[in-house]
Amino acid sequence: MTDTGRGTGQRLTDEQRIEWLRLIRAESVGPLTFRSLINRFGGAGNALDALPGLLAERGKTIRIPSRDEIEREIERGLRMGASFIALGEPAYPKLLAAIPAAPPMIAMMGRIEMAARPAIAMVGARNASATGLLMAERLAGELGRAGFTIVSGLARGIDTKAHAASLATGTVAVFAGGLDHIYPSENRALAERIAAEGCLISEMPLGWEPRSRDFPRRNRIVSGLTLGVVVIEAARRSGSLITTRFALEQGREVFAIPGSPLDPRAEGTNDLLRDGANLVTSAEDIVRVVEPLIGREPPPEGVDEDPYRREPQPLWDELELFAGDTPAFAEKDAPILDVPASEEPPPERRDPAAVLTALMGPSPVPIDALVRLSGLSPALVNATLVDLDLAGRLERHGTGMVALR
């Protein structure tokens, strides 16, 4: 059997899977360079044989993981319950296969069929307001009941709420690091539930700790798995807006929730609406736009149906997007579902005033919602709101509604 690409529905042999992983895990080989190498040499095995000599001619060397290293990664994945799925295999999500720089190999854990269903991505602020969190919870639940899988990145705030609200109906979490590294650590229990009831996806090696530059890379997969991306609260220059740029490049729909012009967390979403994004106030606004797209073949990327079987073409001389610091291979024997040692600390929970003001903004929010979302007792919430009122920082709107001045 020869190496295969998108649309063939064939499976790699065990030997081919090892070769593909060795090549994509090689230092400075990203998805586009991987494709160029396969096009040039006719297969991953041939590319691995030719690559050292090709680079030596240019005075360069790169680290290529050994067969033993890849076999150990595959074995660890099997122990976790993860599968390595190649582009072109039946289980590889069709929408993701159609994007530019689609990952040649992804690790999937849990109910992998979740990634094949019609899906909507939901992203937004990590320091989301109570209003934003309530909207994420409502939309994710309604979209789930309408038959859509919810895709997000397991980050704090909007991502977390969207995953939690769609556990019963279907959710997919995309990791920036390896599947054995949960970020942030407070979402460990949520990740374990998603592994049992939904699906976890990563293109990074097991043992790989996510770095800041890995999160935009992850975002292209979040949007690529879906028919559209919903943004709920995003400041200007936020990671959520990076996801929308990928979505637009991939031909996906972009939706945004309008927010108060006085809240910096809504500046990015309001900009999206001004620039033509679909305005959303309910799940019906999303379903109406994407329903006609369900079942359509993904738009072509401008290449043949089988992107890895075209005529040989020149290898890129420059490092491509997502390739320059692609891991040479992370062999560290980290425990299953580990947490990166370098991650940022979780939000401060000891100061109730800081917790509540982070959830509040200029838009009124119910006090009972603050109790539920903060995890603080009703008595402590009410006492803290009195303190904020006396300090001139609180506005009360009718019975049970408050906002920040």
C-alpha positions in Angstrom: 0.0 0.0 0.0 1.3 3.5 -0.9 1.1 6.6 1.3 -2.3 8.2 0.9 -3.9 11.6 1.2 -7.2 13.3 1.6 -10.3 11.5 0.3 -8.9 8.0 -0.3 -10.5 6.4 2.7 -7.5 4.0 3.0 -5.6 3.2 6.2 -1.9 3.4 6.7 0.0 0.2 7.5 1.7 0.1 10.9 5.0 0.7 9.2 3.7 3.7 7.3 2.2 5.2 10.5 5.6 5.0 12.1 7.2 6.7 9.1 4.6 9.4 8.9 5.1 10.2 12.6 8.9 10.2 12.3 8.7 12.6 9.5 6.1 15.1 11.0 8.0 14.9 14.3 11.3 15.8 12.7 12.7 19.2 13.6 11.4 22.0 11.3 9.1 19.8 9.4 5.5 21.2 9.5 2.4 20.2 7.6 3.4 22.0 4.3 7.0 20.8 4.3 5.7 17.3 5.1 3.6 17.5 2.0 6.4 18.8 -0.1 8.7 16.0 1.0 6.2 13.3 0.2 5.4 14.9 -3.2 9.1 15.0 -4.0 10.1 11.5 -2.8 6.9 9.5 -3.2 6.4 8.5 0.4 7.4 9.2 4.0 9.9 6.3 4.1 11.7 7.6 1.0 11.7 11.1 2.4 13.3 10.0 5.7 16.0 8.2 3.7 16.7 11.2 1.6 16.4 14.0 4.1 19.8 13.8 5.8 21.7 13.9 2.5 19.5 16.7 1.2 20.2 18.8 4.2 23.9 18.0 4.2 24.2 19.4 0.7 23.0 22.7 2.3 25.2 22.5 5.4 22.2 21.8 7.6 21.2 19.1 10.0 17.9 18.4 11.8 16.9 16.0 14.5 14.7 13.1 13.3 13.2 10.9 16.0 14.2 7.3 15.9 11.9 4.4 15.2 12.1 3.3 18.8 11.0 6.8 20.0 7.9 6.7 17.8 7.1 3.2 18.8 7.2 4.2 22.4 4.9 7.2 21.7 2.4 5.0 20.0 2.6 2.5 22.9 2.0 5.3 25.4 -1.0 6.5 23.3 -2.5 3.0 23.3 -2.2 2.9 27.1 -4.0 6.2 27.3 -6.7 5.1 24.9 -5.5 7.5 22.1 -5.3 6.7 18.4 -3.0 8.3 15.8 -5.1 9.1 12.8 -3.5 10.1 9.4 -4.8 12.6 6.9 -6.8 10.5 4.4 -7.9 7.8 6.8 -11.6 7.3 7.3 -11.6 8.6 10.9 -9.8 11.8 10.0 -12.3 14.7 10.1 -13.3 15.7 6.6 -13.6 19.4 7.3 -10.2 19.5 8.9 -8.6 17.6 6.0 -9.7 20.5 3.7 -7.9 23.3 5.4 -4.5 24.7 4.3 -1.7 23.1 6.4 -4.0 20.3 7.7 -2.1 18.2 10.3 -0.8 15.1 8.6 -1.3 13.1 11.8 -3.6 13.8 14.8 -3.9 12.0 18.1 -7.6 11.4 19.1 -8.9 10.2 22.4 -12.4 9.3 23.4 -15.4 9.1 21.1 -13.7 10.1 17.9 -17.0 10.0 16.0 -17.8 13.4 17.7 -15.3 15.1 15.4 -17.2 13.8 12.3 -20.5 15.4 13.3 -21.6 18.9 12.2 -19.7 21.2 14.6 -19.6 24.8 15.8 -16.5 26.3 17.5 -17.1 28.6 20.6 -14.2 30.8 21.8 -13.8 33.9 23.9 -12.3 35.6 26.8 -10.5 33.7 29.5 -11.5 36.4 32.0 -15.1 36.3 30.8 -17.8 38.2 32.5 -20.8 36.5 34.1 -22.9 37.6 31.1 -20.5 36.1 28.7 -20.3 32.8 30.6 -24.1 32.6 30.8 -24.4 33.2 27.0 -21.8 30.5 26.3 -23.6 28.1 28.5 -26.9 28.8 26.9 -25.7 28.7 23.3 -23.6 25.5 23.8 -26.6 23.8 25.3 -29.0 24.9 22.6 -26.6 24.0 19.7 -25.9 20.6 21.3 -29.6 19.9 21.5 -29.9 20.9 17.8 -27.4 18.2 16.9 -24.1 20.1 16.8 -20.8 19.2 18.4 -19.2 22.1 20.3 -15.5 22.5 19.6 -13.2 24.7 21.8 -9.7 24.8 23.2 -10.2 23.9 26.9 -9.0 27.4 28.0 -10.4 29.2 31.0 -13.6 31.2 30.7 -15.7 30.8 27.6 -14.0 27.6 26.4 -14.5 25.9 29.8 -18.2 26.9 30.0 -18.9 25.8 26.4 -17.3 22.4 27.0 -19.1 21.8 30.3 -22.5 22.8 28.8 -22.2 20.4 25.9 -20.8 17.3 27.6 -24.2 15.6 27.4 -24.6 16.3 23.7 -21.1 16.2 22.3 -17.9 18.3 22.7 -14.4 18.2 21.3 -11.4 19.8 23.0 -8.3 20.7 21.0 -5.0 20.7 22.9 -2.0 23.0 22.2 0.3 20.4 23.8 0.3 16.7 23.9 -2.8 14.9 25.0 -1.0 14.0 28.3 -0.7 17.7 29.2 -3.8 19.5 30.4 -3.7 23.3 30.3 -4.9 24.9 32.5 -4.6 22.4 35.4 -7.9 23.4 36.9 -9.6 21.7 33.9 -8.2 18.3 34.6 -11.5 16.9 35.8 -13.3 18.5 32.8 -10.7 17.0 30.4 -11.2 13.6 31.9 -14.9 13.8 31.4 -14.4 14.9 27.8 -12.1 12.0 27.2 -14.9 9.7 28.5 -17.9 11.4 26.9 -16.5 13.5 24.1 -13.2 13.7 22.2 -9.7 15.2 22.7 -7.5 16.1 19.8 -3.9 17.2 19.4 -1.3 17.2 16.6 1.6 17.6 19.1 3.7 14.7 20.5 2.8 13.0 23.7 4.9 14.7 26.4 4.9 18.1 24.6 4.3 21.0 27.0 2.4 23.8 25.3 4.2 27.1 24.7 2.6 30.4 23.9 3.3 30.0 20.1 1.5 26.6 20.1 -1.9 28.1 20.9 -2.4 29.9 17.5 -1.4 26.6 15.9 -4.1 24.9 17.9 -6.6 27.6 16.9 -6.5 26.7 13.2 -7.6 23.1 14.2 -10.4 24.5 16.3 -11.9 26.5 13.4 -10.9 23.8 10.8 -13.1 21.2 12.5 -16.2 23.3 12.3 -18.8 25.0 10.0 -18.4 28.2 11.9 -16.8 30.0 14.9 -18.8 31.9 17.6 -16.9 34.5 19.5 -18.2 35.5 22.9 -16.3 38.4 24.4 -12.9 39.1 22.9 -10.6 42.0 23.4 -8.7 43.4 20.5 -5.5 41.4 19.7 -6.9 38.4 21.5 -6.3 34.7 20.7 -10.0 34.4 19.8 -9.6 36.9 16.9 -6.7 34.7 15.6 -9.2 31.9 15.5 -11.6 34.0 13.5 -8.8 34.9 11.0 -8.1 31.2 10.5 -11.9 30.6 10.1 -12.1 33.3 7.3 -9.1 31.8 5.5 -10.7 28.4 5.7 -14.1 29.6 4.4 -15.9 29.1 7.7 -18.7 31.3 9.0 -17.9 33.8 11.8 -20.5 34.8 14.4 -20.1 37.3 17.2 -22.1 38.3 20.3 -22.6 42.0 20.7 -21.3 43.5 23.9 -21.3 46.8 25.8 -19.0 49.5 24.2 -17.9 50.3 27.7 -16.5 46.7 28.3 -13.0 46.1 26.8 -13.9 42.4 26.6 -16.4 43.3 23.9 -14.2 45.5 21.7 -13.0 42.6 19.5 -16.5 41.1 19.0 -18.0 44.5 18.3 -15.2 45.1 15.7 -16.1 41.7 14.1 -19.8 42.8 13.8 -18.8 46.1 12.3 -16.7 44.2 9.7 -19.5 41.9 8.7 -19.6 38.9 11.1 -23.0 37.3 11.7 -24.7 38.8 14.7 -25.9 36.3 17.3 -28.5 36.6 20.0 -29.7 32.9 20.0 -28.7 29.5 18.7 -31.3 30.0 15.9 -29.2 32.7 14.4 -26.3 30.2 14.0 -28.4 27.2 12.9 -30.1 29.3 10.2 -26.7 30.1 8.6 -24.9 26.8 8.8 -27.8 24.3 8.3 -27.6 24.7 4.5 -23.9 23.8 4.7 -24.3 20.4 6.4 -23.4 17.5 4.2 -21.7 19.5 1.6 -18.3 18.4 0.5 -15.5 20.7 2.0 -14.3 23.4 -0.4 -11.2 22.3 -2.3 -7.9 23.7 -1.2 -6.7 24.3 -4.7 -5.0 20.9 -4.9 -5.9 17.5 -6.3 -8.2 15.2 -4.3 -5.1 13.3 -3.1 -2.7 16.1 -2.1 0.2 13.7 -1.3 0.3 11.9 -4.7 0.9 14.8 -7.1 4.0 15.2 -9.2 7.3 16.0 -7.3 7.8 19.7 -6.7 10.7 21.7 -5.1 11.2 21.5 -1.4 10.6 24.7 0.4 13.9 26.6 1.1 12.4 28.6 3.9 10.8 27.4 7.1 7.1 27.4 6.7 4.3 28.5 8.9 4.1 26.2 12.0 7.3 24.5 11.1 10.3 26.5 12.4 10.1 25.4 15.9 8.1 22.2 15.5 9.2 19.8 18.2 12.2 17.7 17.3 10.3 15.1 19.4 9.3 15.2 23.1 10.3 11.8 24.5 9.9 12.7 28.1 7.9 9.9 29.9 5.3 12.1 31.4 2.4 10.5 33.2 -1.0 10.2 31.5 -3.0 13.5 31.7 -0.1 15.4 33.2 0.0 19.2 33.7 2.7 21.5 32.3 5.0 22.6 35.1 5.4 26.0 33.4 1.7 26.9 33.2 0.3 30.1 34.6 -1.2 29.9 38.0 -5.1 29.7 38.2 -7.1 32.9 38.8 -6.9 34.2 42.3 -9.8 32.8 44.3 -9.1 34.0 47.8 -10.2 37.6 47.4 -14.0 37.5 46.8 -14.0 41.1 45.6 -11.5 40.3 42.9 -13.5 37.2 41.9 -16.8 39.1 41.6 -15.4 42.1 39.8 -13.8 39.8 37.3 -17.2 38.4 36.5 -18.9 41.8 36.4 -19.0 44.6 33.9 -21.2 47.5 32.8 -24.0 45.1 31.8 -26.3 44.1 34.7 -26.0 40.5 35.8 -28.2 38.5 38.2 -26.8 38.0 41.7 -27.7 34.4 41.7 -25.6 33.9 38.6 -22.6 35.5 40.4 -23.1 33.0 43.2 -23.2 30.0 40.8 -20.3 31.1 38.6 -18.0 32.3 41.4 -18.4 29.3 43.6 -18.7 31.6 46.6 -21.4 31.2 49.2 -24.5 33.4 48.8 -23.7 35.1 52.1 -20.2 36.0 51.0 -21.4 37.2 47.7 -24.0 39.5 49.2 -21.5 40.8 51.8 -18.9 41.5 49.2 -21.5 43.3 47.0 -22.4 45.6 50.0 -18.7 46.4 50.3 -18.4 47.2 46.6 -21.6 49.4 46.9 -20.2 51.3 49.8 -17.0 51.9 47.9 -19.0 53.4 45.0 -18.1 50.6 42.5 -21.5 49.0 42.2 -24.8 49.8 40.5 -28.0 48.0 41.4 -30.6 47.4 38.7 -33.9 46.4 40.1 -34.3 43.2 42.1 -31.3 41.0 42.1 -29.3 42.7 39.2 -26.0 44.4 39.7 -23.3 46.0 37.5 -19.9 47.7 37.9 -19.7 51.5 37.8 
